[in-house]
Amino acid sequence: MERRKFIGQTLTGVAAAAFGIPTIVPSTVFGKNAPSNKINIGQIGCGRIGRDHDMVGTMQHDVARLMAVCDLDANRLKDGKLLVENYYKKKTGQDNYVDVKMYDDYREMLLNKDIDAVIISTPDFWHAQPAIEAALAGKDIYLQKPTSLTIAEGRMLSNVIKKTGRILQVGTQQRSSSQFRIAAELVRNGRIGKLHTVKIGLPGDPAGPSFPAMPVPKGFNYDMWLGSTPEIPYTENGVHPQVGYGRPGWLRIEQFGAGMITGWGQHHFDSAAWGMDTEYTGPTTIQAVAEFPKSGNWNVHGDFMVKADYANGVTMYTSGGFPNGIRYEGTEGWIFVSRGDYVASASDPKGIRAKALDASNPKVLESVIGENEIHLYKSTEQHGNWLDCIQSRKEPISPVEIGHRACTVCLISHIAMKLPRKLTWNPTTEKFVNDSEANAMLTRTQRKPYGTNYIKM
């Protein structure tokens, strides 16, 4: 195009805009689907939970535009790109609605100023560090639970989010399931009298055989995948399947987490705290017994029982011997709540599904919460609530401090499983009282250069 012709057309466009002269522009420039109205999102971790839950859970909302994916496994990275592009193609009818950018290092993704927010669906030991770095990079965050690998990491994360003012939603999506809110509201408003006992049903994991070392698959950055944890030989059953997206083996290895006490424990402890009115505190004493495998690579806890006492007089028991869910017991009856038939992914552990909501007196469940009674935060979908809060800058339904407190209950329960005695916990200082051995377990050694100890603040 000739320079004078280009300038002339440009000035004509400017004049048209200035004086209201109609011009022909694509319909997508205005309205709810305008690019400026979208929240541009990067997905960190394209595995089982990322694919089955977080990516589709976010893309269903029109305000979201998932524009980038990151994974350390080249095959999963490519699959993630295809999943997003095919989803939007089907949703919009446009072949090229989005050209999803791929990253093999989330730190490079965080440098992209076009990205407003990130979803972190990585393994448990890769939660706190990328979340902190994302906040420091000015991104809002959706973070899968458990919030952190250690209590020290969790405290650091919560402090950084508070300091930076970012919106962080923890993936404890039970808060967006109406039955958990209803149960908590009924308990908080005294419909079963004074609450004294809570019983949480939570399964353990079975032991497994030893797995021989294997060559690291081509296109998989195993060193970075190990992150801050010790260097150990690669085995597929200790990482994730190379074909398909079934339940990964790392979930059953203590190096990478604590097993089901954190895997599902943060969900139930978070929901229980909602009803107990202990969201910003924790137990004062805790004790536990647990079975651990005597051989094999899979070494997280199996059957267990945890007892935790709270300052408000409530005692909480957690065990695989109870139905999977939460039972609140008061002086005038009980209320039980569970996920019912809901599953977050196709490879969730199988078991008998309990009723979603039950009570000793079914009429209690029909009770209406009065105008002047306690009404809890209402959300219909966890990812949607996060997106709403990114726009409004209001606190989400599962903020980081509440997530950290629920994760803390998981982690001190795990510590109690390892130490055969009653432990006294100070939820204000987040330390065990007069117990150096237990306090030493609040942190883990981090393998340089990975880990929260090496973040440049």
ROKEMI-684424 format. One record per residue (C-alpha): x, y, z; residue in one letter. Coordinates in nm, 4 decimals, padded with zeros to 6 digits, always signed. Layout:
<nodes>
          u          v          w   res
          X          Y          Z     a
...
</nodes>
This chain:
<nodes>
          u          v          w   res
   +00.0000   +00.0000   +00.0000     m
   +00.1323   +00.3469   -00.0859     e
   +00.2326   +00.5526   +00.2164     r
   +00.0002   +00.8476   +00.1381     r
   -00.2937   +00.6112   +00.0797     k
   -00.2253   +00.4321   +00.4105     f
   -00.2048   +00.7616   +00.6046     i
   -00.5195   +00.8866   +00.4360     g
   -00.7141   +00.5740   +00.5271     q
   -00.5823   +00.5878   +00.8801     t
   -00.6824   +00.9507   +00.9260     l
   -01.0240   +00.8761   +00.7798     t
   -01.0659   +00.6029   +01.0398     g
   -00.9574   +00.8392   +01.3177     v
   -01.1986   +01.1068   +01.2000     a
   -01.4798   +00.8554   +01.1786     a
   -01.4156   +00.7484   +01.5339     a
   -01.3891   +01.1060   +01.6566     a
   -01.7064   +01.2317   +01.4924     f
   -01.9183   +00.9212   +01.5172     g
   -01.9136   +00.8353   +01.1448     i
   -02.0264   +00.4730   +01.1098     p
   -01.7542   +00.2273   +01.0110     t
   -01.7747   -00.1434   +00.9371     i
   -01.6062   -00.3509   +01.2087     v
   -01.6377   -00.7162   +01.3073     p
   -01.9190   -00.7856   +01.5527     s
   -01.6706   -00.9509   +01.7875     t
   -01.5044   -00.6144   +01.8599     v
   -01.8001   -00.5162   +02.0785     f
   -02.0213   -00.6979   +02.3242     g
   -01.9484   -00.9700   +02.5766     k
   -01.7164   -01.1559   +02.3376     n
   -01.4942   -00.8578   +02.2632     a
   -01.1240   -00.9452   +02.3120     p
   -01.0891   -00.6691   +02.5704     s
   -01.3561   -00.8344   +02.7834     n
   -01.1814   -01.1692   +02.7981     k
   -00.9615   -01.2943   +03.0799     i
   -00.6574   -01.4435   +02.9084     n
   -00.5490   -01.7578   +03.0900     i
   -00.2464   -01.9860   +03.0866     g
   -00.2760   -02.3496   +03.1957     q
   +00.0185   -02.4896   +03.3935     i
   -00.0002   -02.8701   +03.3985     g
   -00.1980   -03.0581   +03.1329     c
   -00.2457   -03.3898   +03.3137     g
   -00.5475   -03.5669   +03.4577     r
   -00.6979   -03.2922   +03.6748     i
   -00.6015   -03.0194   +03.4315     g
   -00.7791   -03.1913   +03.1430     r
   -01.0775   -03.3476   +03.3174     d
   -01.1571   -03.0659   +03.5564     h
   -00.9764   -02.7329   +03.5399     d
   -00.9457   -02.6629   +03.1684     m
   -01.2999   -02.7569   +03.0711     v
   -01.4336   -02.6104   +03.3953     g
   -01.2842   -02.2734   +03.3013     t
   -01.3446   -02.2717   +02.9253     m
   -01.7178   -02.3229   +02.9732     q
   -01.7360   -01.9611   +03.0901     h
   -01.7516   -01.7067   +02.8070     d
   -01.5379   -01.4528   +02.9881     v
   -01.2393   -01.6924   +02.9889     a
   -00.9987   -01.7334   +02.6991     r
   -00.7466   -02.0103   +02.7556     l
   -00.4612   -01.9022   +02.5311     m
   -00.1526   -02.0913   +02.6519     a
   -00.0577   -02.4287   +02.7978     v
   +00.2519   -02.5533   +02.9785     c
   +00.3754   -02.9008   +03.0645     d
   +00.7089   -03.0757   +03.1177     l
   +00.5928   -03.3743   +02.9113     d
   +00.5970   -03.2910   +02.5390     a
   +00.3153   -03.5351   +02.4619     n
   +00.0875   -03.3905   +02.7283     r
   +00.1767   -03.0412   +02.6150     l
   +00.0628   -03.1149   +02.2596     k
   -00.2493   -03.2899   +02.3872     d
   -00.3297   -02.9844   +02.5988     g
   -00.3051   -02.7530   +02.3001     k
   -00.5328   -02.9801   +02.0962     l
   -00.7856   -03.0092   +02.3777     l
   -00.8185   -02.6312   +02.4061     v
   -00.8298   -02.5604   +02.0346     e
   -01.0816   -02.8369   +01.9663     n
   -01.2988   -02.7221   +02.2575     y
   -01.3158   -02.3665   +02.1243     y
   -01.3672   -02.4854   +01.7676     k
   -01.6726   -02.6831   +01.8784     k
   -01.7961   -02.4014   +02.1035     k
   -01.7556   -02.1136   +01.8570     t
   -01.7681   -02.2846   +01.5190     g
   -01.4416   -02.1088   +01.4299     q
   -01.1448   -02.3181   +01.3136     d
   -00.8886   -02.0611   +01.4275     n
   -01.0570   -01.9065   +01.7307     y
   -00.7326   -01.9368   +01.9267     v
   -00.3793   -02.0481   +01.8425     d
   -00.2732   -02.1850   +02.1782     v
   +00.0864   -02.1079   +02.2660     k
   +00.2897   -02.3901   +02.4182     m
   +00.5493   -02.3561   +02.6941     y
   +00.7763   -02.6214   +02.8422     d
   +00.8706   -02.3930   +03.1348     d
   +00.6015   -02.2072   +03.3292     y
   +00.8481   -01.9313   +03.4151     r
   +00.8541   -01.8288   +03.0493     e
   +00.4737   -01.8281   +03.0451     m
   +00.4708   -01.5893   +03.3408     l
   +00.6716   -01.3389   +03.1344     l
   +00.3892   -01.3147   +02.8792     n
   +00.2172   -00.9855   +02.9591     k
   -00.0898   -01.0852   +02.7552     d
   -00.1732   -01.3521   +03.0138     i
   -00.3904   -01.2215   +03.2973     d
   -00.4215   -01.5361   +03.5072     a
   -00.2963   -01.8928   +03.5364     v
   -00.4426   -02.2250   +03.6430     i
   -00.1992   -02.4477   +03.8310     i
   -00.2907   -02.8168   +03.7966     s
   +00.0524   -02.9601   +03.8681     t
   +00.1498   -03.2385   +04.1133     p
   +00.1213   -03.1481   +04.4832     d
   +00.4893   -03.0646   +04.5298     f
   +00.4705   -02.8110   +04.2453     w
   +00.1886   -02.5959   +04.3865     h
   +00.3292   -02.3271   +04.6158     a
   +00.6312   -02.2198   +04.4103     q
   +00.4581   -02.1448   +04.0775     p
   +00.1671   -01.9841   +04.2634     a
   +00.4018   -01.7476   +04.4471     i
   +00.5927   -01.6669   +04.1288     e
   +00.2679   -01.6087   +03.9393     a
   +00.1511   -01.3626   +04.2053     a
   +00.4833   -01.1802   +04.1914     l
   +00.4429   -01.1622   +03.8118     a
   +00.1038   -00.9944   +03.8555     g
   -00.1137   -01.2926   +03.7585     k
   -00.4298   -01.4100   +03.9305     d
   -00.4292   -01.7794   +04.0163     i
   -00.6495   -02.0862   +04.0335     y
   -00.4532   -02.3370   +04.2424     l
   -00.5323   -02.7029   +04.2777     q
   -00.5244   -02.8436   +04.6276     k
   -00.3396   -02.9274   +04.8445     p
   -00.2258   -02.5698   +04.8797     t
   +00.1328   -02.6650   +04.9642     s
   +00.3708   -02.9509   +05.0336     l
   +00.4672   -02.8065   +05.3727     t
   +00.3162   -02.5655   +05.6231     i
   +00.6096   -02.3265   +05.5796     a
   +00.5412   -02.3073   +05.2045     e
   +00.1730   -02.2483   +05.2655     g
   +00.2362   -01.9616   +05.5042     r
   +00.4739   -01.8016   +05.2546     m
   +00.2155   -01.8341   +04.9765     l
   -00.0654   -01.6812   +05.1813     s
   +00.1555   -01.3887   +05.2829     n
   +00.2594   -01.3204   +04.9226     v
   -00.0997   -01.3235   +04.7981     i
   -00.1997   -01.0788   +05.0697     k
   +00.0939   -00.8515   +04.9874     k
   +00.0407   -00.8540   +04.6092     t
   -00.3391   -00.8317   +04.6158     g
   -00.3821   -01.1066   +04.3577     r
   -00.6971   -01.3182   +04.3384     i
   -00.6177   -01.6800   +04.4282     l
   -00.8881   -01.9442   +04.4272     q
   -00.8042   -02.2824   +04.5823     v
   -00.9553   -02.5794   +04.3980     g
   -01.1645   -02.6970   +04.6931     t
   -01.4717   -02.7087   +04.4725     q
   -01.6928   -02.8691   +04.7360     q
   -01.7612   -02.5111   +04.8494     r
   -01.9458   -02.4573   +04.5221     s
   -02.1623   -02.7675   +04.5720     s
   -02.4840   -02.6512   +04.7374     s
   -02.5159   -02.9417   +04.9812     q
   -02.1895   -02.8543   +05.1585     f
   -02.2992   -02.4928   +05.2046     r
   -02.6473   -02.5969   +05.3202     i
   -02.5034   -02.8428   +05.5740     a
   -02.2600   -02.5831   +05.7084     a
   -02.5319   -02.3174   +05.7350     e
   -02.7650   -02.5508   +05.9220     l
   -02.4903   -02.6440   +06.1677     v
   -02.3726   -02.2846   +06.2147     r
   -02.7309   -02.1779   +06.2850     n
   -02.7835   -02.4408   +06.5537     g
   -03.0257   -02.6726   +06.3749     r
   -02.8656   -02.9751   +06.5439     i
   -02.8045   -02.7996   +06.8745     g
   -02.4531   -02.7413   +06.9993     k
   -02.1953   -02.9073   +06.7747     l
   -01.9585   -03.1355   +06.9647     h
   -01.8247   -03.3989   +06.7229     t
   -01.7344   -03.4164   +06.3538     v
   -01.6584   -03.7470   +06.1782     k
   -01.4876   -03.7396   +05.8401     i
   -01.4690   -04.0425   +05.6129     g
   -01.1539   -04.0463   +05.4037     l
   -00.9936   -04.3486   +05.2324     p
   -00.6301   -04.4517   +05.2414     g
   -00.4205   -04.5899   +04.9553     d
   -00.3178   -04.9522   +04.9015     p
   +00.0468   -05.0562   +04.9002     a
   +00.2180   -05.1557   +04.5771     g
   +00.5225   -05.3432   +04.4482     p
   +00.8692   -05.2093   +04.3826     s
   +00.9227   -05.0722   +04.0338     f
   +01.2559   -05.0963   +03.8492     p
   +01.4315   -04.7860   +03.7198     a
   +01.3546   -04.6987   +03.3578     m
   +01.4976   -04.4654   +03.0942     p
   +01.3424   -04.1199   +03.1047     v
   +01.0994   -04.0856   +02.8103     p
   +01.2019   -03.8582   +02.5263     k
   +01.0513   -03.5141   +02.5596     g
   +01.0009   -03.5330   +02.9376     f
   +01.1956   -03.2932   +03.1611     n
   +01.2231   -03.5294   +03.4565     y
   +01.4783   -03.3196   +03.6461     d
   +01.2460   -03.0193   +03.6593     m
   +00.9475   -03.2456   +03.7271     w
   +01.1221   -03.3663   +04.0471     l
   +01.1511   -03.0026   +04.1432     g
   +01.2553   -02.9395   +04.5022     s
   +01.2310   -03.3089   +04.5982     t
   +01.5327   -03.5453   +04.6060     p
   +01.6721   -03.6874   +04.2846     e
   +01.5595   -04.0500   +04.2365     i
   +01.5596   -04.2844   +03.9335     p
   +01.2680   -04.2506   +03.6933     y
   +00.9938   -04.5120   +03.6865     t
   +00.6633   -04.4662   +03.5077     e
   +00.4637   -04.5910   +03.8074     n
   +00.6232   -04.3224   +04.0190     g
   +00.5299   -04.0384   +03.7847     v
   +00.2327   -04.0560   +03.5439     h
   +00.1210   -04.2906   +03.2635     p
   +00.2899   -04.2350   +02.9304     q
   -00.0316   -04.3395   +02.7590     v
   -00.3618   -04.2038   +02.8840     g
   -00.4515   -03.9958   +03.1856     y
   -00.5223   -04.2445   +03.4624     g
   -00.4449   -04.1840   +03.8292     r
   -00.0701   -04.1154   +03.8537     p
   +00.1697   -04.3096   +04.0736     g
   +00.3261   -04.0034   +04.2357     w
   +00.0083   -03.9659   +04.4432     l
   +00.1190   -04.2732   +04.6392     r
   +00.4779   -04.1663   +04.7104     i
   +00.5574   -03.9608   +05.0218     e
   +00.8398   -03.7765   +04.8500     q
   +00.5753   -03.6011   +04.6426     f
   +00.2943   -03.5597   +04.8968     g
   +00.1244   -03.7209   +05.1930     a
   -00.1333   -03.9458   +05.0276     g
   -00.5088   -03.9217   +05.0682     m
   -00.4827   -03.7177   +05.3881     i
   -00.3941   -03.4251   +05.1608     t
   -00.5385   -03.5593   +04.8341     g
   -00.9001   -03.5595   +04.9504     w
   -00.8319   -03.4437   +05.3039     g
   -00.8090   -03.0766   +05.2132     q
   -01.1553   -03.0963   +05.0543     h
   -01.3189   -03.2452   +05.3614     h
   -01.1217   -03.0491   +05.6218     f
   -01.2072   -02.7292   +05.4361     d
   -01.5781   -02.8171   +05.4247     s
   -01.5804   -02.9286   +05.7882     a
   -01.4193   -02.6023   +05.8995     a
   -01.7000   -02.4161   +05.7210     w
   -01.9534   -02.5805   +05.9488     g
   -01.7323   -02.5732   +06.2590     m
   -01.6540   -02.2002   +06.2194     d
   -01.2810   -02.2742   +06.2362     t
   -01.1752   -02.1602   +05.8886     e
   -00.9036   -01.9254   +06.0132     y
   -00.7665   -02.1360   +06.2945     t
   -00.6899   -02.5013   +06.3596     g
   -00.6899   -02.7752   +06.6226     p
   -00.5113   -02.7367   +06.9549     t
   -00.4191   -03.1047   +06.9929     t
   -00.3863   -03.3870   +06.7433     i
   -00.3014   -03.7561   +06.7560     q
   -00.3151   -04.0376   +06.5013     a
   -00.2431   -04.3980   +06.4171     v
   -00.1807   -04.5224   +06.0647     a
   -00.0583   -04.8193   +05.8654     e
   +00.2292   -04.7639   +05.6221     f
   +00.3609   -05.0098   +05.3604     p
   +00.6695   -05.2026   +05.4657     k
   +00.7969   -05.2443   +05.1088     s
   +00.7427   -05.1148   +04.7584     g
   +00.7648   -04.7725   +04.5945     n
   +00.4144   -04.6704   +04.6951     w
   +00.4607   -04.5734   +05.0583     n
   +00.1841   -04.3303   +05.1608     v
   -00.0516   -04.4153   +05.4463     h
   -00.3197   -04.6826   +05.4267     g
   -00.5831   -04.7248   +05.6974     d
   -00.5667   -04.4555   +05.9643     f
   -00.7474   -04.2660   +06.2378     m
   -00.6868   -03.9038   +06.3382     v
   -00.8335   -03.7258   +06.6398     k
   -00.8168   -03.3449   +06.6578     a
   -00.9499   -03.1237   +06.9384     d
   -01.0477   -02.7593   +06.8834     y
   -01.0635   -02.4677   +07.1245     a
   -01.4402   -02.4332   +07.0672     n
   -01.4985   -02.7760   +07.2217     g
   -01.5435   -02.9731   +06.8989     v
   -01.3581   -03.3015   +06.8481     t
   -01.2962   -03.4122   +06.4898     m
   -01.2258   -03.7748   +06.3943     y
   -01.1012   -03.8717   +06.0482     t
   -01.0790   -04.2299   +05.9234     s
   -01.1399   -04.4576   +05.6292     g
   -01.3765   -04.6465   +05.8554     g
   -01.6415   -04.3748   +05.8231     f
   -01.8566   -04.3191   +05.5102     p
   -01.6796   -04.0845   +05.2690     n
   -01.8096   -03.7432   +05.3694     g
   -01.8643   -03.5275   +05.6785     i
   -02.0964   -03.6020   +05.9698     r
   -02.1719   -03.3165   +06.2103     y
   -02.3030   -03.4344   +06.5473     e
   -02.4772   -03.1973   +06.7860     g
   -02.6776   -03.2163   +07.1065     t
   -03.0010   -03.2379   +06.9043     e
   -02.9100   -03.4622   +06.6121     g
   -02.6725   -03.5002   +06.3188     w
   -02.6244   -03.3908   +05.9562     i
   -02.4225   -03.5841   +05.6991     f
   -02.2939   -03.4378   +05.3719     v
   -02.0931   -03.5893   +05.0866     s
   -02.0277   -03.5457   +04.7169     r
   -02.2931   -03.7992   +04.6326     g
   -02.2445   -03.9107   +04.2710     d
   -02.0131   -03.6226   +04.1788     y
   -01.6589   -03.7039   +04.0636     v
   -01.3888   -03.4555   +03.9657     a
   -01.2187   -03.6892   +03.7182     s
   -01.2856   -04.0230   +03.5554     a
   -01.0047   -04.1854   +03.7533     s
   -01.1209   -04.0796   +04.1000     d
   -01.0941   -04.3671   +04.3506     p
   -01.4038   -04.5835   +04.3245     k
   -01.6266   -04.6632   +04.6178     g
   -01.9824   -04.6662   +04.7453     i
   -02.1282   -04.3190   +04.7017     r
   -02.3135   -04.1942   +05.0073     a
   -02.6181   -03.9693   +05.0003     k
   -02.5275   -03.6099   +04.9226     a
   -02.7222   -03.4766   +05.2225     l
   -02.8860   -03.6588   +05.5123     d
   -02.9923   -03.5885   +05.8695     a
   -03.1215   -03.7641   +06.1796     s
   -03.4356   -03.5550   +06.1331     n
   -03.4957   -03.5062   +05.7575     p
   -03.7178   -03.2043   +05.8300     k
   -03.4071   -03.0162   +05.9412     v
   -03.2862   -03.0174   +05.5807     l
   -03.5950   -02.8172   +05.4805     e
   -03.5273   -02.5512   +05.7415     s
   -03.5103   -02.1980   +05.6014     v
   -03.2212   -01.9796   +05.7134     i
   -03.3722   -01.6538   +05.8384     g
   -03.2756   -01.3051   +05.7282     e
   -03.0898   -01.2341   +06.0518     n
   -02.9169   -01.5727   +06.0698     e
   -02.5757   -01.6743   +05.9336     i
   -02.5671   -01.6925   +05.5538     h
   -02.2513   -01.8389   +05.4012     l
   -02.0822   -01.7442   +05.0740     y
   -02.2790   -01.8811   +04.7792     k
   -02.1172   -02.0006   +04.4572     s
   -02.2515   -02.2301   +04.1888     t
   -01.9224   -02.3184   +04.0169     e
   -01.5673   -02.2857   +04.1488     q
   -01.3955   -02.1718   +03.8284     h
   -01.6752   -01.9299   +03.7480     g
   -01.6510   -01.7760   +04.0939     n
   -01.2782   -01.7256   +04.0399     w
   -01.3400   -01.5498   +03.7082     l
   -01.6085   -01.3285   +03.8635     d
   -01.3678   -01.2289   +04.1401     c
   -01.0904   -01.1498   +03.8931     i
   -01.3263   -00.8922   +03.7428     q
   -01.4704   -00.7588   +04.0697     s
   -01.1513   -00.7984   +04.2795     r
   -01.3636   -00.9412   +04.5591     k
   -01.2453   -01.2349   +04.7695     e
   -01.3277   -01.5743   +04.6148     p
   -01.5154   -01.8494   +04.7936     i
   -01.1933   -02.0460   +04.8601     s
   -00.9277   -01.7840   +04.9394     p
   -00.5684   -01.8751   +05.0042     v
   -00.5665   -01.8277   +05.3840     e
   -00.8626   -02.0625   +05.4308     i
   -00.6943   -02.3061   +05.1934     g
   -00.3705   -02.2850   +05.3867     h
   -00.5500   -02.3540   +05.7155     r
   -00.7281   -02.6598   +05.5733     a
   -00.4032   -02.7884   +05.4237     c
   -00.2349   -02.7358   +05.7621     t
   -00.4823   -02.9775   +05.9233     v
   -00.3869   -03.2328   +05.6569     c
   -00.0154   -03.1886   +05.7140     l
   -00.0181   -03.1953   +06.0937     i
   -00.2404   -03.5046   +06.0715     s
   +00.0307   -03.6661   +05.8597     h
   +00.2983   -03.5641   +06.1104     i
   +00.0863   -03.7136   +06.3900     a
   +00.0710   -04.0408   +06.1948     m
   +00.4499   -04.0535   +06.2136     k
   +00.4857   -03.9699   +06.5824     l
   +00.3233   -04.2041   +06.8388     p
   +00.2062   -03.9405   +07.0838     r
   -00.0450   -03.6633   +07.1338     k
   +00.0800   -03.3375   +06.9825     l
   -00.0115   -02.9885   +07.0992     t
   -00.0557   -02.7389   +06.8155     w
   -00.0606   -02.3611   +06.8351     n
   -00.2668   -02.2367   +06.5370     p
   -00.1519   -01.8783   +06.5943     t
   +00.2233   -01.9416   +06.5754     t
   +00.1725   -02.2461   +06.3487     e
   +00.4151   -02.4463   +06.5587     k
   +00.3930   -02.7514   +06.7822     f
   +00.4305   -02.6676   +07.1494     v
   +00.7580   -02.7860   +07.3083     n
   +00.8219   -03.0483   +07.0402     d
   +01.1331   -02.9919   +06.8296     s
   +01.0989   -03.3278   +06.6535     e
   +00.7480   -03.2444   +06.5270     a
   +00.8458   -02.8873   +06.4378     n
   +01.1338   -03.0155   +06.2255     a
   +00.8706   -03.1831   +06.0045     m
   +00.7007   -02.8531   +05.9176     l
   +00.9534   -02.7986   +05.6399     t
   +01.1404   -03.0175   +05.3909     r
   +01.4880   -02.9879   +05.2434     t
   +01.4661   -02.8336   +04.8955     q
   +01.6805   -02.9412   +04.6014     r
   +01.8393   -02.6335   +04.4504     k
   +01.7534   -02.4470   +04.2271     p
   +01.3908   -02.5525   +04.2800     y
   +01.1756   -02.4648   +04.5770     g
   +01.0264   -02.1676   +04.7547     t
   +01.3564   -02.1024   +04.9365     n
   +01.5102   -01.9891   +04.6084     y
   +01.2386   -01.7523   +04.4835     i
   +01.3686   -01.4031   +04.4231     k
   +01.1289   -01.1739   +04.6074     m
</nodes>
